[in-house]
Amino acid sequence: MADTWQTFKDFGANPVLILYAVGMSFFSMMLTVAQMMIVKYGSAAQKAMADVLRPIFIWIFFMSVRVYDYETDKYDYEEEFSPLQLGGYAIIIAGVLVYNEIVVLPFWKFDKNTAIAIEKREQAQRYDNSTSLL
């Protein structure tokens, strides 16, 4: 649960947190504007890819920023690099690429029901119907 009073106490104890909060709000606004522009000029698949890439930037940011730890009374890195997290993230990215048909897998009939394959079947069917009328 959010504790507003504790938040203000934390801001008073460490004014850098105010800068982080303002920066987070600004970057959230910029992300929303960027997503609207992507959908306006691009496609939903491109927006989905942008959504998937957001956590990697957040992860890199928190691996590079030191945060004050009250228990040890010193600044330390909050996040640590984990190959397992990176591997899981790579699987998620691969899934989004395949789901949005950015990457089409040509085996195990993964390419059977893509938008391109369906369009080719419909064109072939229209061609067959038009030639049968002659």
PyRosetta script that sets phi, psi and omega in degrees:
from pyrosetta import init, pose_from_sequence

init()
pose = pose_from_sequence("MADTWQTFKDFGANPVLILYAVGMSFFSMMLTVAQMMIVKYGSAAQKAMADVLRPIFIWIFFMSVRVYDYETDKYDYEEEFSPLQLGGYAIIIAGVLVYNEIVVLPFWKFDKNTAIAIEKREQAQRYDNSTSLL")
pose.set_psi(1, 147.8)
pose.set_omega(1, 178.9)
pose.set_phi(2, -75.5)
pose.set_psi(2, 135.9)
pose.set_omega(2, 178.4)
pose.set_phi(3, -118.8)
pose.set_psi(3, 95.7)
pose.set_omega(3, -174.7)
pose.set_phi(4, -62.7)
pose.set_psi(4, -42.6)
pose.set_omega(4, -178.7)
pose.set_phi(5, -61.7)
pose.set_psi(5, -43.1)
pose.set_omega(5, 178.4)
pose.set_phi(6, -65.0)
pose.set_psi(6, -35.0)
pose.set_omega(6, 177.7)
pose.set_phi(7, -61.2)
pose.set_psi(7, -46.3)
pose.set_omega(7, 179.1)
pose.set_phi(8, -66.0)
pose.set_psi(8, -35.0)
pose.set_omega(8, 176.0)
pose.set_phi(9, -65.8)
pose.set_psi(9, -40.2)
pose.set_omega(9, 177.6)
pose.set_phi(10, -64.9)
pose.set_psi(10, -40.0)
pose.set_omega(10, 176.7)
pose.set_phi(11, -61.6)
pose.set_psi(11, -40.0)
pose.set_omega(11, 179.2)
pose.set_phi(12, -68.1)
pose.set_psi(12, -35.6)
pose.set_omega(12, -178.5)
pose.set_phi(13, -77.0)
pose.set_psi(13, -29.5)
pose.set_omega(13, -176.8)
pose.set_phi(14, -141.6)
pose.set_psi(14, 90.9)
pose.set_omega(14, -176.5)
pose.set_phi(15, -61.2)
pose.set_psi(15, -17.5)
pose.set_omega(15, 177.3)
pose.set_phi(16, -62.8)
pose.set_psi(16, -28.6)
pose.set_omega(16, 178.4)
pose.set_phi(17, -62.9)
pose.set_psi(17, -32.1)
pose.set_omega(17, 176.9)
pose.set_phi(18, -63.2)
pose.set_psi(18, -43.2)
pose.set_omega(18, 178.0)
pose.set_phi(19, -61.7)
pose.set_psi(19, -42.1)
pose.set_omega(19, 178.0)
pose.set_phi(20, -62.6)
pose.set_psi(20, -42.9)
pose.set_omega(20, -178.8)
pose.set_phi(21, -64.9)
pose.set_psi(21, -43.5)
pose.set_omega(21, 178.2)
pose.set_phi(22, -66.0)
pose.set_psi(22, -42.6)
pose.set_omega(22, 178.6)
pose.set_phi(23, -62.7)
pose.set_psi(23, -41.6)
pose.set_omega(23, 178.8)
pose.set_phi(24, -63.3)
pose.set_psi(24, -41.7)
pose.set_omega(24, 178.2)
pose.set_phi(25, -63.8)
pose.set_psi(25, -42.5)
pose.set_omega(25, 179.3)
pose.set_phi(26, -63.7)
pose.set_psi(26, -46.9)
pose.set_omega(26, -178.1)
pose.set_phi(27, -69.7)
pose.set_psi(27, -30.2)
pose.set_omega(27, 174.4)
pose.set_phi(28, -65.4)
pose.set_psi(28, -40.7)
pose.set_omega(28, 177.3)
pose.set_phi(29, -63.5)
pose.set_psi(29, -44.9)
pose.set_omega(29, -179.9)
pose.set_phi(30, -63.8)
pose.set_psi(30, -36.9)
pose.set_omega(30, 177.8)
pose.set_phi(31, -63.8)
pose.set_psi(31, -42.8)
pose.set_omega(31, 179.2)
pose.set_phi(32, -63.5)
pose.set_psi(32, -43.2)
pose.set_omega(32, 177.8)
pose.set_phi(33, -63.3)
pose.set_psi(33, -43.0)
pose.set_omega(33, 179.6)
pose.set_phi(34, -62.9)
pose.set_psi(34, -40.7)
pose.set_omega(34, 179.1)
pose.set_phi(35, -65.6)
pose.set_psi(35, -39.2)
pose.set_omega(35, 177.1)
pose.set_phi(36, -63.4)
pose.set_psi(36, -39.4)
pose.set_omega(36, 179.0)
pose.set_phi(37, -68.6)
pose.set_psi(37, -37.2)
pose.set_omega(37, 178.2)
pose.set_phi(38, -63.1)
pose.set_psi(38, -44.6)
pose.set_omega(38, -179.5)
pose.set_phi(39, -68.4)
pose.set_psi(39, -36.2)
pose.set_omega(39, -179.0)
pose.set_phi(40, -66.8)
pose.set_psi(40, -43.3)
pose.set_omega(40, -175.0)
pose.set_phi(41, -105.3)
pose.set_psi(41, -10.6)
pose.set_omega(41, -176.9)
pose.set_phi(42, -121.7)
pose.set_psi(42, -134.6)
pose.set_omega(42, -177.9)
pose.set_phi(43, -136.0)
pose.set_psi(43, 169.1)
pose.set_omega(43, 177.9)
pose.set_phi(44, -66.2)
pose.set_psi(44, -31.1)
pose.set_omega(44, 178.4)
pose.set_phi(45, -65.2)
pose.set_psi(45, -38.6)
pose.set_omega(45, 177.7)
pose.set_phi(46, -67.1)
pose.set_psi(46, -36.7)
pose.set_omega(46, 177.6)
pose.set_phi(47, -66.6)
pose.set_psi(47, -41.1)
pose.set_omega(47, 178.3)
pose.set_phi(48, -61.4)
pose.set_psi(48, -39.3)
pose.set_omega(48, 178.7)
pose.set_phi(49, -66.8)
pose.set_psi(49, -39.4)
pose.set_omega(49, 177.5)
pose.set_phi(50, -64.4)
pose.set_psi(50, -37.2)
pose.set_omega(50, 177.6)
pose.set_phi(51, -64.7)
pose.set_psi(51, -35.6)
pose.set_omega(51, -179.5)
pose.set_phi(52, -72.3)
pose.set_psi(52, -31.6)
pose.set_omega(52, -177.6)
pose.set_phi(53, -78.7)
pose.set_psi(53, -19.3)
pose.set_omega(53, -178.2)
pose.set_phi(54, -57.3)
pose.set_psi(54, -47.6)
pose.set_omega(54, -178.0)
pose.set_phi(55, -61.1)
pose.set_psi(55, -30.1)
pose.set_omega(55, -179.7)
pose.set_phi(56, -66.3)
pose.set_psi(56, -37.1)
pose.set_omega(56, 177.6)
pose.set_phi(57, -68.9)
pose.set_psi(57, -37.9)
pose.set_omega(57, 177.2)
pose.set_phi(58, -65.0)
pose.set_psi(58, -41.9)
pose.set_omega(58, -179.7)
pose.set_phi(59, -63.8)
pose.set_psi(59, -45.7)
pose.set_omega(59, 178.7)
pose.set_phi(60, -61.9)
pose.set_psi(60, -41.6)
pose.set_omega(60, 179.2)
pose.set_phi(61, -59.5)
pose.set_psi(61, -49.5)
pose.set_omega(61, -176.7)
pose.set_phi(62, -73.5)
pose.set_psi(62, -19.3)
pose.set_omega(62, 173.1)
pose.set_phi(63, -76.7)
pose.set_psi(63, -20.9)
pose.set_omega(63, -177.4)
pose.set_phi(64, -101.3)
pose.set_psi(64, -8.9)
pose.set_omega(64, -178.3)
pose.set_phi(65, -105.1)
pose.set_psi(65, 132.3)
pose.set_omega(65, 176.9)
pose.set_phi(66, -90.2)
pose.set_psi(66, 140.0)
pose.set_omega(66, -177.9)
pose.set_phi(67, -119.0)
pose.set_psi(67, 144.2)
pose.set_omega(67, -179.2)
pose.set_phi(68, -73.7)
pose.set_psi(68, 129.8)
pose.set_omega(68, 178.4)
pose.set_phi(69, -106.9)
pose.set_psi(69, 115.9)
pose.set_omega(69, -176.9)
pose.set_phi(70, -66.7)
pose.set_psi(70, -31.5)
pose.set_omega(70, -177.4)
pose.set_phi(71, -68.9)
pose.set_psi(71, -41.2)
pose.set_omega(71, -178.9)
pose.set_phi(72, -97.2)
pose.set_psi(72, -8.4)
pose.set_omega(72, 179.7)
pose.set_phi(73, 58.9)
pose.set_psi(73, 40.9)
pose.set_omega(73, 175.1)
pose.set_phi(74, -153.3)
pose.set_psi(74, 166.4)
pose.set_omega(74, 178.7)
pose.set_phi(75, -85.4)
pose.set_psi(75, 137.5)
pose.set_omega(75, -180.0)
pose.set_phi(76, -148.3)
pose.set_psi(76, 160.8)
pose.set_omega(76, 178.8)
pose.set_phi(77, -75.8)
pose.set_psi(77, 132.6)
pose.set_omega(77, -177.1)
pose.set_phi(78, -78.4)
pose.set_psi(78, -40.8)
pose.set_omega(78, -176.8)
pose.set_phi(79, -106.8)
pose.set_psi(79, 151.0)
pose.set_omega(79, 174.1)
pose.set_phi(80, -125.0)
pose.set_psi(80, 151.3)
pose.set_omega(80, 179.0)
pose.set_phi(81, -69.0)
pose.set_psi(81, 135.0)
pose.set_omega(81, 177.2)
pose.set_phi(82, -132.0)
pose.set_psi(82, 117.8)
pose.set_omega(82, 177.3)
pose.set_phi(83, -60.6)
pose.set_psi(83, -30.8)
pose.set_omega(83, 179.0)
pose.set_phi(84, -65.4)
pose.set_psi(84, -42.4)
pose.set_omega(84, 177.0)
pose.set_phi(85, -63.7)
pose.set_psi(85, -42.4)
pose.set_omega(85, 179.8)
pose.set_phi(86, -63.3)
pose.set_psi(86, -40.9)
pose.set_omega(86, 177.4)
pose.set_phi(87, -63.9)
pose.set_psi(87, -43.5)
pose.set_omega(87, 177.1)
pose.set_phi(88, -63.1)
pose.set_psi(88, -39.1)
pose.set_omega(88, 178.7)
pose.set_phi(89, -65.6)
pose.set_psi(89, -38.5)
pose.set_omega(89, 177.5)
pose.set_phi(90, -63.5)
pose.set_psi(90, -37.7)
pose.set_omega(90, 177.3)
pose.set_phi(91, -64.8)
pose.set_psi(91, -41.2)
pose.set_omega(91, 178.5)
pose.set_phi(92, -63.1)
pose.set_psi(92, -44.7)
pose.set_omega(92, 179.3)
pose.set_phi(93, -62.2)
pose.set_psi(93, -43.0)
pose.set_omega(93, 178.6)
pose.set_phi(94, -61.8)
pose.set_psi(94, -40.8)
pose.set_omega(94, 178.2)
pose.set_phi(95, -62.7)
pose.set_psi(95, -41.9)
pose.set_omega(95, 178.9)
pose.set_phi(96, -66.1)
pose.set_psi(96, -40.1)
pose.set_omega(96, 178.7)
pose.set_phi(97, -63.0)
pose.set_psi(97, -42.0)
pose.set_omega(97, 179.8)
pose.set_phi(98, -72.2)
pose.set_psi(98, -43.1)
pose.set_omega(98, -178.0)
pose.set_phi(99, -62.0)
pose.set_psi(99, -40.6)
pose.set_omega(99, -179.8)
pose.set_phi(100, -86.0)
pose.set_psi(100, 8.0)
pose.set_omega(100, 177.6)
pose.set_phi(101, 57.8)
pose.set_psi(101, 30.2)
pose.set_omega(101, 172.0)
pose.set_phi(102, -75.8)
pose.set_psi(102, -37.6)
pose.set_omega(102, 173.0)
pose.set_phi(103, -117.9)
pose.set_psi(103, 124.6)
pose.set_omega(103, 179.3)
pose.set_phi(104, -107.6)
pose.set_psi(104, 122.5)
pose.set_omega(104, -179.9)
pose.set_phi(105, -86.3)
pose.set_psi(105, 122.0)
pose.set_omega(105, -174.5)
pose.set_phi(106, -87.5)
pose.set_psi(106, 20.1)
pose.set_omega(106, -178.8)
pose.set_phi(107, -128.6)
pose.set_psi(107, 163.9)
pose.set_omega(107, -178.9)
pose.set_phi(108, 52.2)
pose.set_psi(108, 30.6)
pose.set_omega(108, 177.0)
pose.set_phi(109, 61.5)
pose.set_psi(109, 25.9)
pose.set_omega(109, 175.5)
pose.set_phi(110, -68.2)
pose.set_psi(110, -23.0)
pose.set_omega(110, -178.6)
pose.set_phi(111, -93.8)
pose.set_psi(111, 6.6)
pose.set_omega(111, -175.9)
pose.set_phi(112, -72.0)
pose.set_psi(112, -39.9)
pose.set_omega(112, -174.1)
pose.set_phi(113, -115.3)
pose.set_psi(113, 30.4)
pose.set_omega(113, 174.3)
pose.set_phi(114, -76.4)
pose.set_psi(114, 165.1)
pose.set_omega(114, -179.5)
pose.set_phi(115, -60.4)
pose.set_psi(115, -37.4)
pose.set_omega(115, -179.7)
pose.set_phi(116, -67.7)
pose.set_psi(116, -43.7)
pose.set_omega(116, -179.6)
pose.set_phi(117, -65.8)
pose.set_psi(117, -40.0)
pose.set_omega(117, 178.6)
pose.set_phi(118, -64.8)
pose.set_psi(118, -42.6)
pose.set_omega(118, 178.6)
pose.set_phi(119, -62.5)
pose.set_psi(119, -40.7)
pose.set_omega(119, 178.3)
pose.set_phi(120, -63.6)
pose.set_psi(120, -41.1)
pose.set_omega(120, 178.6)
pose.set_phi(121, -64.9)
pose.set_psi(121, -41.0)
pose.set_omega(121, 179.7)
pose.set_phi(122, -66.4)
pose.set_psi(122, -39.7)
pose.set_omega(122, 177.3)
pose.set_phi(123, -63.8)
pose.set_psi(123, -42.5)
pose.set_omega(123, 178.9)
pose.set_phi(124, -63.7)
pose.set_psi(124, -39.2)
pose.set_omega(124, 179.4)
pose.set_phi(125, -67.4)
pose.set_psi(125, -41.7)
pose.set_omega(125, 177.1)
pose.set_phi(126, -63.1)
pose.set_psi(126, -39.3)
pose.set_omega(126, 178.5)
pose.set_phi(127, -64.1)
pose.set_psi(127, -43.8)
pose.set_omega(127, 178.4)
pose.set_phi(128, -63.2)
pose.set_psi(128, -40.4)
pose.set_omega(128, 179.2)
pose.set_phi(129, -67.4)
pose.set_psi(129, -38.5)
pose.set_omega(129, -179.5)
pose.set_phi(130, -71.9)
pose.set_psi(130, -34.0)
pose.set_omega(130, 178.5)
pose.set_phi(131, -76.0)
pose.set_psi(131, -26.5)
pose.set_omega(131, 179.5)
pose.set_phi(132, -75.0)
pose.set_psi(132, -21.8)
pose.set_omega(132, 177.4)
pose.set_phi(133, -74.3)
pose.set_psi(133, -22.9)
pose.set_omega(133, -179.8)
pose.set_phi(134, -77.3)
pose.dump_pdb("model.pdb")
